[in-house]
């Protein structure tokens, strides 16, 4: 038998041509019991690799190729959690302390963190290959790793491999260190060779025809079977069986990480959380607090205590408290709105008990992922809050989450055309022949779609002969690239916090934004390892509302609390039913306006439904028209099975929300809330087919035990599966519905302030400035044009000359075409000069230079 100990995936950007899970599947098909993933200075594929290996019955070995500052790399494999921590810190040092794009660590740094690691000398890019004195370097590595260093030997069917292997074996013999076979793998199968060649060409900015020796001359860098590797080294089998010896040493399980949260500075986190929730419950519920509220809060607090998450809730509460003390408008949304604890802490603004939301959609003991809380903030204040988090918890313990940007259909087509030497204009024409992005069904479906669109006349229309070798290569490359990592970005607003230094858990590297660092894992990698993510998101509507509230305070002398607006205001709902919703959050699009007179919202939950209804998923799932017909009494309300009536009654028998899907599984199949949440996550995940198959069987069996089978059971399963593509979180819709109501109320009762804020927020929403101004005038708001002497940079309010509103909107100079951002400073300077001169000469000069009118 043989275990591959040196394999790069596509997370070795531009030098690995297969996803980690693809390598795991291929290893299983080849009969390997274990496989090592060793991307260059990168652990970004580790979680996907772990999940892929679990699905295919392969034991993962975690490692990486680490760049040395003397040149070349060594392969490091993790024996233990200590080894993982060492490797993560070494990669962090290599990335953080060297120029961007040129990572590396010194031998001294390597010596300081070698415990728990096995070291192979590396392949073609190995340090021994580039060293002026390979023997001295190998001796130094042997001294550092003390019984854990192996000279790596490979065979890639090249003449020079024989000489290189002899030199490596002689070196190992002279130093009395063991040697081991490794494949220096870059792709899973022979068919992927062209994809690897493409990636190399893209990295070198050359074409396949001109790349020459930069490309491997054969496909021997594929993942090869134990039998093939055994034949290649039949005269020296010790190098083969030694792979099993090393694999047996490397028993680190990535799931064992479970990093801790920063300690919140209180003697007893659970007691402090209980105290804060009790205080919040008094504020939120007052005299309406019942035994039902008490029971729900006690249930949630018990779950939080058993999961050891009190500190997490206190941290988020602390961030929200900071925002409130600083006058920053903040509102939690997403699944956190399912929690009464979050509501009482002031993190969210939706009463989940009153709305009938499901706590287990947010948190349960049965799920293997931590909770996820999103906080929406006004754009201009987000950076301030983020800076507070860094200062409060320390930069060693906080970093942004990355997002892995993959090749999509059009980018794959353009890059394929580029490496094939086609002119840029041909690449552009080819890209226009395929869809704008990979469909939601996933990368494979997207690649197939792109290939089909190219084959069905697209190549010919773009000027490429469909029968040519270029055309065939183009289609193969597009299929291979689609879905592979292309580069990394930063997940907007997403950051992680840990109690231990974060670099012990996951490698950190500099972000493109100054003063920011980013981890190598994306948001989907965090949950399986228990890493807690908090999202601080800039939301344009909160920026707008914050501006409008400041204007109300300045010009009316009133402080408006959006959480205490009069509920079910008749004038506000009348305006919504008329579809007079230009400038109103979420319901100002033409599609929303067309439906509002037919759905006729009358209360808050109607707005929750409205937010979720007019979206691509429900429209494609053909849920919109049945709901509207039932809402108008044109179609009877019906259910697939009587047991589903309590679940779907509020949406008239039409399933719209993910939480409803969970409740259907509980009611119809007897799932626990935790099992139902696992079903929801499996349906929305593209990574685990095995888990989905297992849960589907449980679903069918559970329904059969409750007397639901045959066609009805099939239709319920089909309906539940559809939730993966269109089901919208009810908690998310409820959080957004609050902003719908707040912006609609402001438009009804504080129109000048809202319109001024809308104009200041441009560009935003669906409508140009002219349409917004016309809408304001139609509602009786006086709008005055920009004036060099009276306008500020932003839109402001002035006393109205009459009409239904006390204030008029003065358009700011920022909306005047042709004035750049720098003009704000110039305007302020000119006005100051005019004041000092007690005249207008300086200001008039500015006016003339700007081409503005000095007249109202």
Secondary structure, DSSP 4 states (H G I P E B T S, - for coil): ---B--B--TTSTTT--S-HHHHHHHHHHTT-SEEEEEEET--TTHHHHHHHHHHHT-EEEEEEEEEBTTSSEEEEEESSHHHHHHHHHHHHHHHHSS-TT---B-HHHHHHT-TTEEEE--STTBHHHH-SSHHHHHHHHHHHHTT-EEEEE---S-HHHHHHHHHHHHHHHHHT--EEE---B-BSSGGGHHHHHHHHHHHHT--TTT-GGGS-SSSTTB---HHHHHHHTTT-THHHHHHHHHHHH----GGG--PPPPPPSSS-HHHHHHHHHHHHHHHHHGGG--HHHHHHHHHHHHHHHHTT-HHHHHHHHHHHHHHHHTT--EEEEGGGGG-HHHHHTTSB-S-HHHHT--GGGT--TT-SS---EEEEE-HHHHHHHHHHHHHHH-TTSEEEEEEEEE--HHHHHHHHHHHTT--HHHHHHHHHTS-SS--TT-HHHHHHHHHHHIIIIIHHHTT--TTSHHHHHHHHHHHHHTTSEEEEEEEEEEEEE-SS-GGGTS-EEE-SSTT-EEEEEEHHHHGGGT--EEEEEE-HHHHHHHHHHHHHHHHH-----GGGSPTT-HHHHHHHHTT--TT-TTS-SHHHHHHHHHH---SHHHHHHHHHHSSHHHHHTT-HHHHHHHHTTSS----SSGGGHHHHGGGTT---BHHHHHHHHHHHH---HHHHHHHHHHHH-SS-HHHHHHHHHHHHHHHHHTT--HHHHHHHHHHHHHHHHHPBPHHHHHHHHHHHHHHHHHHHH-HHHHHHHHHHT-S-SS--HHHHHHHHHHTT--EE---TTT--SS-EEEE-SSSSSSEEEEPPGGGSTT--TTHHHHHHHHHHHHHHHTSSHHHHHHHHHHT--S--
